[in-house]
């Protein structure tokens, strides 16, 4: 299809805004919704950089869908901006793990397409991570090694990193390095998720997920193409201790 120059420039202006800011504000949204040619071009531009256009609430977002996208948040940025200090891959694995657990809290362990709660407190988030780590610890090391290859997640590093953190004190303590408390760690993850507009604070140490997150979960998180079976793996062990070991042995 041959597009008018004015249409191309409108679409490119909108794509530039998405590339720079990650979203288009609601006062420009109608340009995308009302003109199918502008919409088609913007969508094509996004796909060229491994992204998808997402309408959430009254805003338009551009979301990277693969690590090949230049808009993907890379590990070095996470280390430099959020984890800091002598950050290792284990810190990043735990950041991703904590994020998955947090979203699962809002979606009844990913068993629902609609959020089942309005907010969560940070200490409850910590307890949910404790629960998942405890479940991982129940399995033999050899089994965890197998699952690390299958899911490309270092489950043993997650366990070790979380276990090394102080579960009681709020102050950092010295071990082999600077080790922060579990609550401090999830507070750091919270700051990252706020910057990505995944969650927002509502006061009293409580956070809630955004409309952007709800749309991402419905469109991507439940799809095996994107979650690689990690959600099923993390949440299949909660049907009662009697069935957990049997489920694991049949994976």
Secondary structure as GFF3:
##gff-version 3
##sequence-region A 1 251
A	DSSP	alpha_helix	5	21	.	.	.	ID=ss1
A	DSSP	beta_strand	23	24	.	.	.	ID=ss2
A	DSSP	alpha_helix	26	34	.	.	.	ID=ss3
A	DSSP	alpha_helix	36	48	.	.	.	ID=ss4
A	DSSP	beta_strand	51	56	.	.	.	ID=ss5
A	DSSP	beta_strand	59	64	.	.	.	ID=ss6
A	DSSP	alpha_helix	75	78	.	.	.	ID=ss7
A	DSSP	pi_helix	79	83	.	.	.	ID=ss8
A	DSSP	alpha_helix	89	106	.	.	.	ID=ss9
A	DSSP	beta_strand	120	121	.	.	.	ID=ss10
A	DSSP	alpha_helix	122	137	.	.	.	ID=ss11
A	DSSP	alpha_helix	141	151	.	.	.	ID=ss12
A	DSSP	alpha_helix	155	164	.	.	.	ID=ss13
A	DSSP	beta_strand	173	174	.	.	.	ID=ss14
A	DSSP	beta_strand	178	179	.	.	.	ID=ss15
A	DSSP	alpha_helix	182	195	.	.	.	ID=ss16
A	DSSP	beta_strand	199	203	.	.	.	ID=ss17
A	DSSP	beta_strand	206	209	.	.	.	ID=ss18
A	DSSP	alpha_helix	211	216	.	.	.	ID=ss19
A	DSSP	pi_helix	217	221	.	.	.	ID=ss20
A	DSSP	alpha_helix	224	227	.	.	.	ID=ss21
A	DSSP	alpha_helix	230	235	.	.	.	ID=ss22
A	DSSP	three_ten_helix	236	238	.	.	.	ID=ss23
A	DSSP	alpha_helix	241	249	.	.	.	ID=ss24
###
